[in-house]
């Protein structure tokens, strides 16, 4: 718990920590526990997709990336600053270490695969927005 608190102080501003605490209060313990379970199941699905050699750009993996994006948005409340702080923490600490603190053991290569899937999902959304805006 102390290590997690120190980590949050290192990566999130006092305002961001207050916003996260308020968001957690509004979501409630049950929803937060359900989200943690969803992350665990989601990473198992990403691992299975990677083991099955599905391309990160495939529709099936894209659907997993959509679910991941929704969970990230749930945590951040759509706050770009919190999202950036979260990304910086994973970049600097390493996904294996951060994920391990949440009970998730990530197979070698999974974090990179996950990152490519999210990037492909974002690119698809940008392309869709461009096409939709052009009509």
N, CA, C and O atoms as a GROMACS GRO file, in nm:
protein
  540
    1UNK      N    1   0.083  -0.120   0.000
    1UNK     CA    2   0.000   0.000   0.000
    1UNK      C    3   0.086   0.125   0.000
    1UNK      O    4   0.058   0.221  -0.072
    2UNK      N    5   0.192   0.125   0.081
    2UNK     CA    6   0.280   0.242   0.087
    2UNK      C    7   0.348   0.262  -0.048
    2UNK      O    8   0.358   0.375  -0.096
    3UNK      N    9   0.396   0.153  -0.108
    3UNK     CA   10   0.462   0.164  -0.238
    3UNK      C   11   0.365   0.220  -0.344
    3UNK      O   12   0.405   0.302  -0.426
    4UNK      N   13   0.241   0.176  -0.340
    4UNK     CA   14   0.141   0.225  -0.436
    4UNK      C   15   0.114   0.374  -0.412
    4UNK      O   16   0.098   0.450  -0.508
    5UNK      N   17   0.108   0.414  -0.287
    5UNK     CA   18   0.086   0.556  -0.254
    5UNK      C   19   0.201   0.641  -0.305
    5UNK      O   20   0.180   0.747  -0.364
    6UNK      N   21   0.324   0.595  -0.282
    6UNK     CA   22   0.442   0.668  -0.329
    6UNK      C   23   0.440   0.677  -0.482
    6UNK      O   24   0.472   0.781  -0.539
    7UNK      N   25   0.404   0.568  -0.547
    7UNK     CA   26   0.397   0.566  -0.694
    7UNK      C   27   0.296   0.671  -0.741
    7UNK      O   28   0.325   0.748  -0.832
    8UNK      N   29   0.180   0.675  -0.679
    8UNK     CA   30   0.078   0.772  -0.720
    8UNK      C   31   0.127   0.915  -0.697
    8UNK      O   32   0.101   1.003  -0.780
    9UNK      N   33   0.197   0.938  -0.588
    9UNK     CA   34   0.249   1.072  -0.562
    9UNK      C   35   0.354   1.111  -0.665
    9UNK      O   36   0.367   1.229  -0.699
   10UNK      N   37   0.429   1.013  -0.714
   10UNK     CA   38   0.534   1.040  -0.812
   10UNK      C   39   0.476   1.076  -0.948
   10UNK      O   40   0.531   1.160  -1.019
   11UNK      N   41   0.365   1.014  -0.986
   11UNK     CA   42   0.315   1.029  -1.123
   11UNK      C   43   0.193   1.119  -1.137
   11UNK      O   44   0.167   1.172  -1.245
   12UNK      N   45   0.118   1.136  -1.031
   12UNK     CA   46  -0.004   1.217  -1.040
   12UNK      C   47   0.009   1.342  -0.954
   12UNK      O   48   0.064   1.338  -0.844
   13UNK      N   49  -0.041   1.452  -1.006
   13UNK     CA   50  -0.042   1.578  -0.930
   13UNK      C   51  -0.142   1.565  -0.815
   13UNK      O   52  -0.227   1.476  -0.817
   14UNK      N   53  -0.132   1.653  -0.716
   14UNK     CA   54  -0.232   1.649  -0.607
   14UNK      C   55  -0.375   1.663  -0.661
   14UNK      O   56  -0.467   1.599  -0.610
   15UNK      N   57  -0.393   1.746  -0.762
   15UNK     CA   58  -0.526   1.764  -0.821
   15UNK      C   59  -0.574   1.636  -0.890
   15UNK      O   60  -0.691   1.599  -0.880
   16UNK      N   61  -0.482   1.570  -0.960
   16UNK     CA   62  -0.517   1.445  -1.026
   16UNK      C   63  -0.551   1.337  -0.924
   16UNK      O   64  -0.647   1.261  -0.942
   17UNK      N   65  -0.473   1.330  -0.816
   17UNK     CA   66  -0.502   1.230  -0.711
   17UNK      C   67  -0.638   1.256  -0.648
   17UNK      O   68  -0.711   1.162  -0.617
   18UNK      N   69  -0.672   1.383  -0.628
   18UNK     CA   70  -0.804   1.416  -0.572
   18UNK      C   71  -0.915   1.376  -0.668
   18UNK      O   72  -1.019   1.325  -0.626
   19UNK      N   73  -0.893   1.400  -0.797
   19UNK     CA   74  -0.994   1.364  -0.898
   19UNK      C   75  -1.010   1.212  -0.905
   19UNK      O   76  -1.122   1.162  -0.918
   20UNK      N   77  -0.899   1.138  -0.896
   20UNK     CA   78  -0.905   0.992  -0.897
   20UNK      C   79  -0.980   0.942  -0.774
   20UNK      O   80  -1.063   0.851  -0.784
   21UNK      N   81  -0.951   1.000  -0.659
   21UNK     CA   82  -1.019   0.959  -0.535
   21UNK      C   83  -1.169   0.986  -0.544
   21UNK      O   84  -1.250   0.902  -0.503
   22UNK      N   85  -1.206   1.101  -0.597
   22UNK     CA   86  -1.348   1.135  -0.612
   22UNK      C   87  -1.414   1.038  -0.709
   22UNK      O   88  -1.526   0.991  -0.686
   23UNK      N   89  -1.346   1.009  -0.818
   23UNK     CA   90  -1.400   0.915  -0.916
   23UNK      C   91  -1.419   0.777  -0.854
   23UNK      O   92  -1.521   0.712  -0.877
   24UNK      N   93  -1.321   0.732  -0.775
   24UNK     CA   94  -1.331   0.601  -0.707
   24UNK      C   95  -1.449   0.600  -0.611
   24UNK      O   96  -1.522   0.501  -0.602
   25UNK      N   97  -1.468   0.709  -0.541
   25UNK     CA   98  -1.581   0.719  -0.448
   25UNK      C   99  -1.714   0.709  -0.523
   25UNK      O  100  -1.807   0.641  -0.479
   26UNK      N  101  -1.722   0.777  -0.636
   26UNK     CA  102  -1.845   0.774  -0.716
   26UNK      C  103  -1.870   0.637  -0.778
   26UNK      O  104  -1.985   0.592  -0.786
   27UNK      N  105  -1.763   0.570  -0.822
   27UNK     CA  106  -1.779   0.438  -0.883
   27UNK      C  107  -1.814   0.332  -0.779
   27UNK      O  108  -1.895   0.244  -0.805
   28UNK      N  109  -1.753   0.342  -0.663
   28UNK     CA  110  -1.777   0.245  -0.557
   28UNK      C  111  -1.686   0.125  -0.565
   28UNK      O  112  -1.632   0.092  -0.670
   29UNK      N  113  -1.669   0.060  -0.451
   29UNK     CA  114  -1.578  -0.053  -0.439
   29UNK      C  115  -1.616  -0.167  -0.532
   29UNK      O  116  -1.529  -0.228  -0.595
   30UNK      N  117  -1.744  -0.196  -0.542
   30UNK     CA  118  -1.788  -0.308  -0.626
   30UNK      C  119  -1.750  -0.287  -0.772
   30UNK      O  120  -1.699  -0.378  -0.837
   31UNK      N  121  -1.773  -0.167  -0.824
   31UNK     CA  122  -1.740  -0.138  -0.964
   31UNK      C  123  -1.589  -0.141  -0.987
   31UNK      O  124  -1.544  -0.187  -1.092
   32UNK      N  125  -1.512  -0.093  -0.891
   32UNK     CA  126  -1.366  -0.094  -0.904
   32UNK      C  127  -1.315  -0.238  -0.906
   32UNK      O  128  -1.228  -0.272  -0.987
   33UNK      N  129  -1.368  -0.322  -0.819
   33UNK     CA  130  -1.328  -0.463  -0.817
   33UNK      C  131  -1.367  -0.532  -0.947
   33UNK      O  132  -1.292  -0.615  -0.998
   34UNK      N  133  -1.485  -0.498  -1.000
   34UNK     CA  134  -1.528  -0.555  -1.127
   34UNK      C  135  -1.434  -0.511  -1.240
   34UNK      O  136  -1.402  -0.591  -1.329
   35UNK      N  137  -1.390  -0.384  -1.238
   35UNK     CA  138  -1.296  -0.334  -1.340
   35UNK      C  139  -1.163  -0.408  -1.331
   35UNK      O  140  -1.104  -0.441  -1.434
   36UNK      N  141  -1.116  -0.435  -1.210
   36UNK     CA  142  -0.991  -0.510  -1.195
   36UNK      C  143  -1.006  -0.650  -1.252
   36UNK      O  144  -0.914  -0.701  -1.316
   37UNK      N  145  -1.121  -0.712  -1.230
   37UNK     CA  146  -1.147  -0.844  -1.286
   37UNK      C  147  -1.153  -0.836  -1.439
   37UNK      O  148  -1.103  -0.924  -1.509
   38UNK      N  149  -1.216  -0.730  -1.490
   38UNK     CA  150  -1.224  -0.711  -1.635
   38UNK      C  151  -1.084  -0.699  -1.695
   38UNK      O  152  -1.058  -0.756  -1.801
   39UNK      N  153  -0.994  -0.624  -1.628
   39UNK     CA  154  -0.857  -0.610  -1.678
   39UNK      C  155  -0.789  -0.745  -1.682
   39UNK      O  156  -0.721  -0.778  -1.780
   40UNK      N  157  -0.806  -0.824  -1.576
   40UNK     CA  158  -0.744  -0.956  -1.572
   40UNK      C  159  -0.793  -1.043  -1.688
   40UNK      O  160  -0.713  -1.107  -1.756
   41UNK      N  161  -0.923  -1.045  -1.710
   41UNK     CA  162  -0.981  -1.123  -1.819
   41UNK      C  163  -0.937  -1.068  -1.955
   41UNK      O  164  -0.911  -1.144  -2.048
   42UNK      N  165  -0.929  -0.938  -1.965
   42UNK     CA  166  -0.889  -0.875  -2.090
   42UNK      C  167  -0.745  -0.910  -2.127
   42UNK      O  168  -0.717  -0.941  -2.243
   43UNK      N  169  -0.655  -0.906  -2.028
   43UNK     CA  170  -0.516  -0.940  -2.059
   43UNK      C  171  -0.501  -1.088  -2.091
   43UNK      O  172  -0.414  -1.125  -2.170
   44UNK      N  173  -0.584  -1.174  -2.032
   44UNK     CA  174  -0.584  -1.316  -2.071
   44UNK      C  175  -0.627  -1.330  -2.217
   44UNK      O  176  -0.571  -1.410  -2.292
   45UNK      N  177  -0.727  -1.251  -2.257
   45UNK     CA  178  -0.774  -1.255  -2.396
   45UNK      C  179  -0.667  -1.201  -2.491
   45UNK      O  180  -0.648  -1.256  -2.600
   46UNK      N  181  -0.598  -1.094  -2.452
   46UNK     CA  182  -0.487  -1.042  -2.533
   46UNK      C  183  -0.378  -1.148  -2.545
   46UNK      O  184  -0.323  -1.168  -2.654
   47UNK      N  185  -0.346  -1.218  -2.434
   47UNK     CA  186  -0.243  -1.321  -2.437
   47UNK      C  187  -0.284  -1.435  -2.531
   47UNK      O  188  -0.201  -1.486  -2.605
   48UNK      N  189  -0.410  -1.474  -2.528
   48UNK     CA  190  -0.458  -1.580  -2.616
   48UNK      C  191  -0.451  -1.536  -2.762
   48UNK      O  192  -0.414  -1.614  -2.849
   49UNK      N  193  -0.487  -1.411  -2.787
   49UNK     CA  194  -0.480  -1.358  -2.924
   49UNK      C  195  -0.336  -1.355  -2.973
   49UNK      O  196  -0.307  -1.392  -3.088
   50UNK      N  197  -0.245  -1.312  -2.886
   50UNK     CA  198  -0.104  -1.307  -2.923
   50UNK      C  199  -0.052  -1.448  -2.948
   50UNK      O  200   0.020  -1.471  -3.046
   51UNK      N  201  -0.087  -1.543  -2.861
   51UNK     CA  202  -0.043  -1.682  -2.878
   51UNK      C  203  -0.100  -1.742  -3.006
   51UNK      O  204  -0.037  -1.826  -3.069
   52UNK      N  205  -0.221  -1.698  -3.043
   52UNK     CA  206  -0.284  -1.744  -3.166
   52UNK      C  207  -0.236  -1.670  -3.290
   52UNK      O  208  -0.285  -1.693  -3.400
   53UNK      N  209  -0.139  -1.582  -3.269
   53UNK     CA  210  -0.077  -1.504  -3.378
   53UNK      C  211  -0.176  -1.416  -3.454
   53UNK      O  212  -0.162  -1.394  -3.574
   54UNK      N  213  -0.277  -1.365  -3.382
   54UNK     CA  214  -0.368  -1.269  -3.444
   54UNK      C  215  -0.297  -1.135  -3.455
   54UNK      O  216  -0.228  -1.093  -3.362
   55UNK      N  217  -0.314  -1.070  -3.566
   55UNK     CA  218  -0.252  -0.939  -3.586
   55UNK      C  219  -0.316  -0.838  -3.490
   55UNK      O  220  -0.437  -0.840  -3.470
   56UNK      N  221  -0.235  -0.749  -3.431
   56UNK     CA  222  -0.291  -0.647  -3.342
   56UNK      C  223  -0.397  -0.561  -3.412
   56UNK      O  224  -0.483  -0.502  -3.346
   57UNK      N  225  -0.390  -0.554  -3.546
   57UNK     CA  226  -0.485  -0.473  -3.623
   57UNK      C  227  -0.612  -0.550  -3.658
   57UNK      O  228  -0.703  -0.493  -3.718
   58UNK      N  229  -0.620  -0.678  -3.623
   58UNK     CA  230  -0.737  -0.760  -3.658
   58UNK      C  231  -0.862  -0.711  -3.585
   58UNK      O  232  -0.852  -0.644  -3.482
   59UNK      N  233  -0.976  -0.744  -3.638
   59UNK     CA  234  -1.104  -0.702  -3.578
   59UNK      C  235  -1.120  -0.758  -3.438
   59UNK      O  236  -1.168  -0.688  -3.348
   60UNK      N  237  -1.081  -0.883  -3.416
   60UNK     CA  238  -1.096  -0.945  -3.284
   60UNK      C  239  -1.010  -0.873  -3.180
   60UNK      O  240  -1.057  -0.844  -3.070
   61UNK      N  241  -0.886  -0.845  -3.215
   61UNK     CA  242  -0.797  -0.775  -3.123
   61UNK      C  243  -0.841  -0.629  -3.109
   61UNK      O  244  -0.827  -0.570  -3.002
   62UNK      N  245  -0.895  -0.572  -3.216
   62UNK     CA  246  -0.949  -0.436  -3.209
   62UNK      C  247  -1.062  -0.427  -3.109
   62UNK      O  248  -1.075  -0.326  -3.038
   63UNK      N  249  -1.145  -0.530  -3.101
   63UNK     CA  250  -1.254  -0.531  -3.003
   63UNK      C  251  -1.198  -0.536  -2.861
   63UNK      O  252  -1.253  -0.473  -2.770
   64UNK      N  253  -1.089  -0.609  -2.841
   64UNK     CA  254  -1.024  -0.611  -2.709
   64UNK      C  255  -0.968  -0.473  -2.676
   64UNK      O  256  -0.978  -0.426  -2.563
   65UNK      N  257  -0.908  -0.408  -2.777
   65UNK     CA  258  -0.853  -0.275  -2.757
   65UNK      C  259  -0.963  -0.175  -2.722
   65UNK      O  260  -0.941  -0.084  -2.642
   66UNK      N  261  -1.080  -0.191  -2.782
   66UNK     CA  262  -1.195  -0.104  -2.749
   66UNK      C  263  -1.233  -0.120  -2.602
   66UNK      O  264  -1.259  -0.022  -2.532
   67UNK      N  265  -1.235  -0.246  -2.555
   67UNK     CA  266  -1.267  -0.271  -2.414
   67UNK      C  267  -1.161  -0.208  -2.324
   67UNK      O  268  -1.194  -0.149  -2.221
   68UNK      N  269  -1.034  -0.221  -2.363
   68UNK     CA  270  -0.926  -0.163  -2.283
   68UNK      C  271  -0.940  -0.011  -2.278
   68UNK      O  272  -0.926   0.050  -2.172
   69UNK      N  273  -0.970   0.049  -2.392
   69UNK     CA  274  -0.988   0.194  -2.397
   69UNK      C  275  -1.103   0.237  -2.304
   69UNK      O  276  -1.091   0.337  -2.233
   70UNK      N  277  -1.211   0.162  -2.305
   70UNK     CA  278  -1.325   0.196  -2.218
   70UNK      C  279  -1.286   0.188  -2.071
   70UNK      O  280  -1.329   0.272  -1.992
   71UNK      N  281  -1.206   0.088  -2.034
   71UNK     CA  282  -1.162   0.077  -1.894
   71UNK      C  283  -1.068   0.190  -1.857
   71UNK      O  284  -1.074   0.242  -1.745
   72UNK      N  285  -0.982   0.229  -1.950
   72UNK     CA  286  -0.891   0.342  -1.923
   72UNK      C  287  -0.973   0.469  -1.904
   72UNK      O  288  -0.948   0.547  -1.812
   73UNK      N  289  -1.071   0.489  -1.989
   73UNK     CA  290  -1.156   0.608  -1.977
   73UNK      C  291  -1.236   0.606  -1.847
   73UNK      O  292  -1.259   0.711  -1.786
   74UNK      N  293  -1.276   0.488  -1.804
   74UNK     CA  294  -1.348   0.478  -1.677
   74UNK      C  295  -1.257   0.524  -1.563
   74UNK      O  296  -1.301   0.597  -1.474
   75UNK      N  297  -1.131   0.480  -1.565
   75UNK     CA  298  -1.037   0.519  -1.461
   75UNK      C  299  -1.006   0.668  -1.466
   75UNK      O  300  -1.006   0.736  -1.364
   76UNK      N  301  -0.978   0.718  -1.587
   76UNK     CA  302  -0.934   0.858  -1.600
   76UNK      C  303  -1.050   0.957  -1.600
   76UNK      O  304  -1.029   1.077  -1.580
   77UNK      N  305  -1.171   0.908  -1.623
   77UNK     CA  306  -1.284   0.999  -1.634
   77UNK      C  307  -1.272   1.088  -1.757
   77UNK      O  308  -1.333   1.195  -1.764
   78UNK      N  309  -1.192   1.044  -1.856
   78UNK     CA  310  -1.173   1.123  -1.978
   78UNK      C  311  -1.073   1.236  -1.962
   78UNK      O  312  -1.057   1.317  -2.053
   79UNK      N  313  -1.006   1.244  -1.847
   79UNK     CA  314  -0.909   1.350  -1.820
   79UNK      C  315  -0.776   1.318  -1.890
   79UNK      O  316  -0.709   1.220  -1.855
   80UNK      N  317  -0.740   1.399  -1.988
   80UNK     CA  318  -0.618   1.375  -2.066
   80UNK      C  319  -0.493   1.380  -1.979
   80UNK      O  320  -0.398   1.304  -2.003
   81UNK      N  321  -0.490   1.467  -1.880
   81UNK     CA  322  -0.374   1.476  -1.791
   81UNK      C  323  -0.354   1.349  -1.710
   81UNK      O  324  -0.242   1.301  -1.694
   82UNK      N  325  -0.463   1.295  -1.658
   82UNK     CA  326  -0.455   1.169  -1.582
   82UNK      C  327  -0.414   1.056  -1.676
   82UNK      O  328  -0.334   0.971  -1.638
   83UNK      N  329  -0.468   1.055  -1.796
   83UNK     CA  330  -0.432   0.953  -1.895
   83UNK      C  331  -0.282   0.961  -1.926
   83UNK      O  332  -0.215   0.858  -1.934
   84UNK      N  333  -0.230   1.083  -1.943
   84UNK     CA  334  -0.087   1.101  -1.971
   84UNK      C  335  -0.001   1.056  -1.853
   84UNK      O  336   0.104   0.994  -1.872
   85UNK      N  337  -0.045   1.087  -1.731
   85UNK     CA  338   0.029   1.046  -1.612
   85UNK      C  339   0.031   0.894  -1.599
   85UNK      O  340   0.133   0.835  -1.564
   86UNK      N  341  -0.082   0.831  -1.627
   86UNK     CA  342  -0.092   0.685  -1.624
   86UNK      C  343   0.004   0.624  -1.727
   86UNK      O  344   0.076   0.529  -1.695
   87UNK      N  345   0.005   0.676  -1.847
   87UNK     CA  346   0.093   0.626  -1.952
   87UNK      C  347   0.240   0.643  -1.914
   87UNK      O  348   0.322   0.555  -1.938
   88UNK      N  349   0.272   0.757  -1.854
   88UNK     CA  350   0.411   0.783  -1.812
   88UNK      C  351   0.453   0.683  -1.704
   88UNK      O  352   0.566   0.634  -1.706
   89UNK      N  353   0.362   0.653  -1.610
   89UNK     CA  354   0.394   0.557  -1.506
   89UNK      C  355   0.426   0.421  -1.567
   89UNK      O  356   0.525   0.358  -1.530
   90UNK      N  357   0.343   0.375  -1.659
   90UNK     CA  358   0.367   0.245  -1.723
   90UNK      C  359   0.496   0.247  -1.805
   90UNK      O  360   0.570   0.148  -1.807
   91UNK      N  361   0.523   0.358  -1.873
   91UNK     CA  362   0.644   0.371  -1.954
   91UNK      C  363   0.769   0.366  -1.865
   91UNK      O  364   0.864   0.294  -1.894
   92UNK      N  365   0.768   0.442  -1.757
   92UNK     CA  366   0.887   0.454  -1.672
   92UNK      C  367   0.906   0.336  -1.579
   92UNK      O  368   1.019   0.295  -1.553
   93UNK      N  369   0.797   0.282  -1.527
   93UNK     CA  370   0.808   0.172  -1.431
   93UNK      C  371   0.812   0.036  -1.500
   93UNK      O  372   0.867  -0.060  -1.447
   94UNK      N  373   0.753   0.030  -1.616
   94UNK     CA  374   0.743  -0.097  -1.687
   94UNK      C  375   0.610  -0.165  -1.654
   94UNK      O  376   0.570  -0.174  -1.539
   95UNK      N  377   0.545  -0.212  -1.757
   95UNK     CA  378   0.413  -0.272  -1.743
   95UNK      C  379   0.416  -0.395  -1.653
   95UNK      O  380   0.324  -0.419  -1.576
   96UNK      N  381   0.523  -0.472  -1.663
   96UNK     CA  382   0.531  -0.594  -1.583
   96UNK      C  383   0.531  -0.560  -1.435
   96UNK      O  384   0.465  -0.627  -1.355
   97UNK      N  385   0.604  -0.456  -1.397
   97UNK     CA  386   0.612  -0.417  -1.256
   97UNK      C  387   0.479  -0.360  -1.209
   97UNK      O  388   0.427  -0.399  -1.105
   98UNK      N  389   0.424  -0.267  -1.285
   98UNK     CA  390   0.297  -0.204  -1.244
   98UNK      C  391   0.185  -0.307  -1.244
   98UNK      O  392   0.107  -0.314  -1.150
   99UNK      N  393   0.178  -0.387  -1.350
   99UNK     CA  394   0.075  -0.489  -1.358
   99UNK      C  395   0.088  -0.591  -1.246
   99UNK      O  396  -0.012  -0.640  -1.194
  100UNK      N  397   0.211  -0.624  -1.209
  100UNK     CA  398   0.235  -0.718  -1.100
  100UNK      C  399   0.178  -0.670  -0.968
  100UNK      O  400   0.135  -0.751  -0.885
  101UNK      N  401   0.176  -0.540  -0.948
  101UNK     CA  402   0.119  -0.484  -0.825
  101UNK      C  403  -0.033  -0.500  -0.823
  101UNK      O  404  -0.096  -0.488  -0.718
  102UNK      N  405  -0.091  -0.525  -0.937
  102UNK     CA  406  -0.236  -0.544  -0.947
  102UNK      C  407  -0.270  -0.690  -0.969
  102UNK      O  408  -0.383  -0.723  -1.008
  103UNK      N  409  -0.174  -0.778  -0.944
  103UNK     CA  410  -0.198  -0.921  -0.955
  103UNK      C  411  -0.202  -0.974  -1.097
  103UNK      O  412  -0.255  -1.082  -1.122
  104UNK      N  413  -0.146  -0.900  -1.191
  104UNK     CA  414  -0.147  -0.944  -1.331
  104UNK      C  415  -0.004  -0.976  -1.374
  104UNK      O  416   0.081  -0.887  -1.381
  105UNK      N  417   0.021  -1.103  -1.403
  105UNK     CA  418   0.150  -1.142  -1.459
  105UNK      C  419   0.136  -1.139  -1.610
  105UNK      O  420   0.055  -1.212  -1.667
  106UNK      N  421   0.216  -1.056  -1.675
  106UNK     CA  422   0.206  -1.040  -1.819
  106UNK      C  423   0.311  -1.124  -1.889
  106UNK      O  424   0.430  -1.113  -1.857
  107UNK      N  425   0.271  -1.209  -1.984
  107UNK     CA  426   0.369  -1.286  -2.060
  107UNK      C  427   0.463  -1.193  -2.138
  107UNK      O  428   0.426  -1.081  -2.173
  108UNK      N  429   0.583  -1.240  -2.163
  108UNK     CA  430   0.681  -1.164  -2.239
  108UNK      C  431   0.621  -1.123  -2.374
  108UNK      O  432   0.564  -1.205  -2.446
  109UNK      N  433   0.636  -0.996  -2.405
  109UNK     CA  434   0.589  -0.944  -2.533
  109UNK      C  435   0.445  -0.895  -2.533
  109UNK      O  436   0.402  -0.829  -2.627
  110UNK      N  437   0.370  -0.928  -2.427
  110UNK     CA  438   0.228  -0.892  -2.427
  110UNK      C  439   0.207  -0.741  -2.423
  110UNK      O  440   0.117  -0.689  -2.489
  111UNK      N  441   0.289  -0.671  -2.345
  111UNK     CA  442   0.269  -0.526  -2.333
  111UNK      C  443   0.289  -0.458  -2.469
  111UNK      O  444   0.214  -0.367  -2.504
  112UNK      N  445   0.390  -0.500  -2.544
  112UNK     CA  446   0.412  -0.443  -2.676
  112UNK      C  447   0.297  -0.474  -2.771
  112UNK      O  448   0.253  -0.388  -2.847
  113UNK      N  449   0.248  -0.596  -2.764
  113UNK     CA  450   0.135  -0.639  -2.847
  113UNK      C  451   0.011  -0.555  -2.812
  113UNK      O  452  -0.060  -0.506  -2.900
  114UNK      N  453  -0.012  -0.539  -2.684
  114UNK     CA  454  -0.124  -0.457  -2.635
  114UNK      C  455  -0.110  -0.314  -2.686
  114UNK      O  456  -0.208  -0.254  -2.732
  115UNK      N  457   0.010  -0.258  -2.678
  115UNK     CA  458   0.034  -0.122  -2.725
  115UNK      C  459   0.008  -0.107  -2.874
  115UNK      O  460  -0.050  -0.007  -2.918
  116UNK      N  461   0.049  -0.206  -2.952
  116UNK     CA  462   0.024  -0.202  -3.097
  116UNK      C  463  -0.126  -0.211  -3.125
  116UNK      O  464  -0.176  -0.145  -3.217
  117UNK      N  465  -0.198  -0.292  -3.047
  117UNK     CA  466  -0.343  -0.304  -3.066
  117UNK      C  467  -0.412  -0.172  -3.034
  117UNK      O  468  -0.503  -0.130  -3.107
  118UNK      N  469  -0.371  -0.105  -2.927
  118UNK     CA  470  -0.431   0.026  -2.893
  118UNK      C  471  -0.400   0.129  -3.000
  118UNK      O  472  -0.486   0.208  -3.037
  119UNK      N  473  -0.276   0.128  -3.050
  119UNK     CA  474  -0.238   0.223  -3.155
  119UNK      C  475  -0.321   0.198  -3.281
  119UNK      O  476  -0.365   0.293  -3.346
  120UNK      N  477  -0.342   0.072  -3.317
  120UNK     CA  478  -0.422   0.038  -3.435
  120UNK      C  479  -0.567   0.083  -3.414
  120UNK      O  480  -0.631   0.132  -3.507
  121UNK      N  481  -0.617   0.064  -3.293
  121UNK     CA  482  -0.755   0.104  -3.262
  121UNK      C  483  -0.769   0.257  -3.273
  121UNK      O  484  -0.868   0.306  -3.328
  122UNK      N  485  -0.672   0.330  -3.221
  122UNK     CA  486  -0.676   0.477  -3.230
  122UNK      C  487  -0.668   0.522  -3.376
  122UNK      O  488  -0.740   0.613  -3.417
  123UNK      N  489  -0.581   0.458  -3.453
  123UNK     CA  490  -0.568   0.493  -3.595
  123UNK      C  491  -0.698   0.466  -3.669
  123UNK      O  492  -0.739   0.545  -3.754
  124UNK      N  493  -0.762   0.355  -3.637
  124UNK     CA  494  -0.891   0.323  -3.702
  124UNK      C  495  -0.997   0.426  -3.667
  124UNK      O  496  -1.078   0.464  -3.752
  125UNK      N  497  -0.996   0.472  -3.543
  125UNK     CA  498  -1.092   0.575  -3.503
  125UNK      C  499  -1.065   0.707  -3.574
  125UNK      O  500  -1.158   0.776  -3.617
  126UNK      N  501  -0.936   0.742  -3.587
  126UNK     CA  502  -0.902   0.866  -3.659
  126UNK      C  503  -0.944   0.856  -3.804
  126UNK      O  504  -0.998   0.951  -3.860
  127UNK      N  505  -0.918   0.740  -3.865
  127UNK     CA  506  -0.954   0.722  -4.006
  127UNK      C  507  -1.106   0.728  -4.022
  127UNK      O  508  -1.156   0.787  -4.118
  128UNK      N  509  -1.178   0.668  -3.929
  128UNK     CA  510  -1.324   0.672  -3.933
  128UNK      C  511  -1.378   0.813  -3.915
  128UNK      O  512  -1.475   0.853  -3.980
  129UNK      N  513  -1.314   0.889  -3.826
  129UNK     CA  514  -1.356   1.027  -3.803
  129UNK      C  515  -1.329   1.112  -3.927
  129UNK      O  516  -1.409   1.199  -3.962
  130UNK      N  517  -1.215   1.086  -3.993
  130UNK     CA  518  -1.182   1.161  -4.115
  130UNK      C  519  -1.280   1.128  -4.226
  130UNK      O  520  -1.328   1.216  -4.296
  131UNK      N  521  -1.309   0.998  -4.242
  131UNK     CA  522  -1.403   0.958  -4.346
  131UNK      C  523  -1.543   1.011  -4.318
  131UNK      O  524  -1.614   1.056  -4.407
  132UNK      N  525  -1.582   1.003  -4.188
  132UNK     CA  526  -1.715   1.053  -4.150
  132UNK      C  527  -1.728   1.203  -4.169
  132UNK      O  528  -1.835   1.253  -4.204
  133UNK      N  529  -1.618   1.274  -4.145
  133UNK     CA  530  -1.621   1.419  -4.159
  133UNK      C  531  -1.619   1.462  -4.304
  133UNK      O  532  -1.661   1.574  -4.336
  134UNK      N  533  -1.571   1.374  -4.393
  134UNK     CA  534  -1.559   1.411  -4.533
  134UNK      C  535  -1.690   1.392  -4.609
  134UNK      O  536  -1.704   1.443  -4.720
  135UNK      N  537  -1.786   1.319  -4.550
  135UNK     CA  538  -1.909   1.294  -4.625
  135UNK      C  539  -2.006   1.407  -4.616
  135UNK      O  540  -2.114   1.399  -4.674
   0.00000   0.00000   0.00000
